[in-house]
Amino acid sequence: MSRLPRHVAIIMDGNGRWAKTRGLPRIAGHTEGIESVRATVTECAKLGIGHLTLYAFSYENWERPSDEIDALMHLLTEYLREEKQELIDNNIRLGVFGDASRLPEHAQHALNEVIEDTSGLRGMRLNLALNYSGRQEILRAATKIARQHAEGRLDLASFDERTFAGCLDSFDQPDPDLLIRTSGEMRISNFLLWQIAYTEIHVTNVLWPDFRENELHRAIANFQHRTRKFGRVI
């Protein structure tokens, strides 16, 4: 318990494969995946993890069939409405990484409502990465920096990594210590490209709908056995 990661990020993958192996439509996998979200959020808060970021919907996911996208957006809205009181009761503050302005109106309304109603809470920070792309986030940060310089609010002579990081979606949070990827895929899928420079990565073959507390514990235990050098010799 003394060596817990401050920030855990998760690429939640495998919903479609979970459904396919059971002869079910893809949305059944996404629906079951919501149960994994609930279990993971609850357990991270219970353990005392300070920050949890879930890759919920990527910038590239808009290329999926429209009926699947619609179903995902309705699942998101339903989750936010059903879990708002649970988040409040557990002192969990909700935030978003990515450009949520492209989400349908009902999803934006539910998201903004929960963000506002939990804004004063000081427990775990839960970040949902929605319409998120690591490259797009970096481009948005570069645009902010260029604008600040053009307006005379930024001296390039003092520009450094901290300045750049301050323009990212995660500007007020530590970089992830642990990145978990489910379903066994060995890629980071355009997720938190700047922030995971020295993040420890744990890949499990478990599909996201089957991810529960024991898998989370296994990932954290794996993290605790790592020696983090950050480029130094120890």
C-alpha positions as CSV (number, residue, x, y, z in Angstrom):
1,M,0.0,0.0,0.0
2,S,3.0,2.3,0.4
3,R,4.0,1.9,-3.2
4,L,0.7,2.5,-5.0
5,P,0.8,4.3,-8.4
6,R,-0.4,7.9,-8.1
7,H,-2.0,7.8,-11.5
8,V,-3.4,4.7,-13.3
9,A,-4.4,5.0,-17.0
10,I,-6.3,2.2,-18.8
11,I,-6.8,1.4,-22.4
12,M,-10.0,-0.6,-22.2
13,D,-9.9,-3.0,-25.1
14,G,-11.6,-6.2,-26.1
15,N,-15.3,-5.4,-25.9
16,G,-16.0,-6.5,-29.4
17,R,-14.0,-9.7,-29.2
18,W,-15.7,-10.6,-25.9
19,A,-19.1,-10.3,-27.6
20,K,-18.0,-12.1,-30.8
21,T,-16.8,-15.2,-28.8
22,R,-20.3,-15.4,-27.3
23,G,-22.2,-14.9,-30.5
24,L,-23.5,-11.5,-29.3
25,P,-23.7,-8.1,-31.0
26,R,-20.7,-5.8,-30.3
27,I,-22.8,-3.5,-28.1
28,A,-23.2,-6.4,-25.6
29,G,-19.5,-6.3,-25.0
30,H,-19.6,-2.5,-24.5
31,T,-22.5,-2.9,-22.0
32,E,-20.7,-5.6,-20.0
33,G,-17.6,-3.3,-20.2
34,I,-19.5,-0.7,-18.1
35,E,-19.5,-3.2,-15.2
36,S,-15.7,-3.3,-15.5
37,V,-15.6,0.5,-15.3
38,R,-17.8,0.5,-12.2
39,A,-15.6,-2.2,-10.5
40,T,-12.4,-0.5,-11.4
41,V,-13.4,3.0,-10.4
42,T,-14.7,1.8,-7.1
43,E,-11.6,-0.3,-6.3
44,C,-9.2,2.4,-7.3
45,A,-11.0,4.9,-5.0
46,K,-11.0,2.3,-2.2
47,L,-7.2,1.7,-2.6
48,G,-6.5,5.4,-2.5
49,I,-5.3,5.8,-6.1
50,G,-5.2,9.6,-6.7
51,H,-5.9,9.7,-10.4
52,L,-7.6,7.2,-12.8
53,T,-7.8,7.9,-16.6
54,L,-10.0,5.6,-18.8
55,Y,-9.7,5.6,-22.6
56,A,-13.4,5.6,-23.3
57,F,-13.7,6.8,-26.9
58,S,-10.9,7.8,-29.3
59,Y,-10.8,10.4,-32.0
60,E,-10.4,7.5,-34.5
61,N,-13.5,5.7,-33.1
62,W,-15.7,8.0,-35.2
63,E,-14.8,5.7,-38.1
64,R,-16.9,2.9,-36.6
65,P,-20.4,2.1,-37.9
66,S,-22.9,4.8,-36.9
67,D,-25.2,2.5,-35.0
68,E,-22.3,1.4,-32.8
69,I,-21.3,5.0,-32.2
70,D,-24.9,5.9,-31.3
71,A,-25.1,3.0,-28.9
72,L,-21.8,4.0,-27.2
73,M,-22.9,7.5,-26.8
74,H,-26.2,6.4,-25.1
75,L,-24.2,4.0,-22.9
76,L,-22.0,6.9,-21.9
77,T,-25.0,9.1,-21.1
78,E,-26.7,6.3,-19.1
79,Y,-23.5,5.6,-17.1
80,L,-23.0,9.3,-16.2
81,R,-26.6,9.7,-15.1
82,E,-26.6,6.4,-13.1
83,E,-23.2,6.9,-11.5
84,K,-23.3,10.6,-10.6
85,Q,-24.5,10.0,-7.0
86,E,-22.1,7.1,-6.6
87,L,-19.2,9.4,-7.6
88,I,-20.4,12.1,-5.2
89,D,-20.8,9.6,-2.3
90,N,-17.3,8.4,-2.9
91,N,-15.8,11.9,-3.2
92,I,-14.7,11.3,-6.8
93,R,-14.2,14.3,-9.1
94,L,-14.9,13.7,-12.8
95,G,-12.9,15.3,-15.6
96,V,-12.5,14.8,-19.4
97,F,-9.5,14.5,-21.6
98,G,-10.1,15.3,-25.3
99,D,-12.5,17.5,-27.2
100,A,-15.9,16.7,-25.9
101,S,-17.6,19.3,-28.1
102,R,-18.1,16.8,-30.8
103,L,-20.1,14.4,-28.6
104,P,-23.9,14.4,-29.1
105,E,-25.8,17.0,-27.1
106,H,-27.3,14.5,-24.7
107,A,-23.8,13.1,-23.8
108,Q,-22.4,16.6,-23.5
109,H,-25.2,17.6,-21.1
110,A,-24.8,14.6,-18.9
111,L,-21.0,15.0,-18.9
112,N,-21.1,18.6,-18.0
113,E,-23.6,18.1,-15.3
114,V,-21.5,15.5,-13.5
115,I,-18.3,17.5,-14.0
116,E,-20.0,20.5,-12.4
117,D,-21.6,18.6,-9.6
118,T,-18.4,16.9,-8.6
119,S,-16.1,19.9,-9.1
120,G,-15.7,20.6,-5.4
121,L,-14.8,17.1,-4.4
122,R,-11.2,16.3,-3.3
123,G,-11.0,12.5,-3.6
124,M,-9.9,10.6,-6.6
125,R,-9.8,12.3,-10.0
126,L,-11.6,10.2,-12.6
127,N,-10.7,11.3,-16.2
128,L,-12.7,10.0,-19.1
129,A,-10.8,10.3,-22.4
130,L,-13.5,11.1,-24.9
131,N,-13.0,12.0,-28.6
132,Y,-9.4,11.8,-27.5
133,S,-6.2,11.6,-29.5
134,G,-2.7,12.0,-28.2
135,R,-1.6,13.8,-31.4
136,Q,-4.6,16.1,-31.4
137,E,-3.9,17.0,-27.7
138,I,-0.3,17.9,-28.6
139,L,-1.5,20.0,-31.5
140,R,-4.0,21.8,-29.3
141,A,-1.2,22.5,-26.8
142,A,1.0,23.9,-29.6
143,T,-1.8,26.1,-30.8
144,K,-2.3,27.5,-27.2
145,I,1.4,28.2,-27.0
146,A,1.5,29.9,-30.3
147,R,-1.5,32.1,-29.4
148,Q,0.1,33.0,-26.0
149,H,3.3,34.0,-27.7
150,A,1.5,36.1,-30.4
151,E,-0.4,37.9,-27.6
152,G,2.9,38.6,-25.8
153,R,2.0,36.4,-22.8
154,L,4.8,33.8,-23.4
155,D,8.5,34.5,-23.7
156,L,10.0,31.7,-25.8
157,A,13.3,32.2,-24.0
158,S,11.7,30.6,-20.9
159,F,9.8,27.9,-22.8
160,D,10.4,24.5,-21.3
161,E,8.7,21.1,-20.8
162,R,6.7,22.4,-17.9
163,T,5.3,25.2,-20.0
164,F,4.2,22.7,-22.7
165,A,2.7,20.2,-20.2
166,G,0.7,23.1,-18.7
167,C,-1.2,23.4,-22.0
168,L,-2.2,19.7,-22.1
169,D,-5.5,18.2,-21.0
170,S,-3.7,16.8,-17.9
171,F,-2.1,20.2,-17.0
172,D,-3.0,19.9,-13.3
173,Q,-2.3,16.2,-12.8
174,P,0.7,13.9,-12.5
175,D,1.8,11.8,-15.4
176,P,0.5,8.2,-15.2
177,D,2.8,5.8,-13.3
178,L,1.0,2.8,-14.6
179,L,-0.7,2.1,-18.0
180,I,-2.8,-1.0,-18.2
181,R,-3.8,-2.4,-21.6
182,T,-6.3,-5.2,-21.8
183,S,-6.9,-7.8,-24.6
184,G,-3.2,-8.5,-25.1
185,E,-2.6,-5.9,-27.8
186,M,0.9,-4.5,-27.8
187,R,0.3,-0.9,-28.8
188,I,-0.6,2.4,-27.1
189,S,-3.2,3.5,-29.6
190,N,-2.5,7.3,-29.7
191,F,-3.1,7.5,-25.9
192,L,-1.4,10.1,-23.7
193,L,1.7,10.3,-26.0
194,W,3.4,13.0,-24.0
195,Q,2.4,11.9,-20.6
196,I,3.6,8.2,-20.7
197,A,7.2,8.9,-21.5
198,Y,8.3,7.0,-18.4
199,T,5.1,5.2,-17.5
200,E,5.3,1.5,-16.6
201,I,3.2,-0.6,-19.0
202,H,1.2,-3.7,-18.0
203,V,-0.5,-5.7,-20.8
204,T,-3.0,-8.4,-19.9
205,N,-4.7,-10.9,-22.2
206,V,-7.9,-10.4,-20.3
207,L,-10.6,-8.7,-22.3
208,W,-12.0,-5.6,-20.8
209,P,-15.5,-7.0,-19.9
210,D,-13.8,-9.6,-17.8
211,F,-11.5,-7.1,-16.1
212,R,-12.3,-6.9,-12.4
213,E,-10.6,-6.2,-9.1
214,N,-8.2,-9.2,-9.1
215,E,-6.8,-8.1,-12.5
216,L,-6.3,-4.6,-11.2
217,H,-4.5,-5.9,-8.1
218,R,-2.3,-8.0,-10.4
219,A,-1.4,-5.0,-12.5
220,I,-0.5,-2.9,-9.4
221,A,1.5,-5.8,-7.9
222,N,3.4,-6.0,-11.2
223,F,4.1,-2.3,-11.1
224,Q,5.4,-2.5,-7.5
225,H,8.0,-5.0,-8.6
226,R,9.4,-2.6,-11.3
227,T,12.6,-0.6,-10.7
228,R,11.8,2.9,-12.1
229,K,15.0,4.5,-13.3
230,F,13.7,7.5,-15.4
231,G,16.8,7.2,-17.6
232,R,19.2,7.2,-14.6
233,V,21.6,4.5,-13.3
234,I,20.5,3.1,-10.0
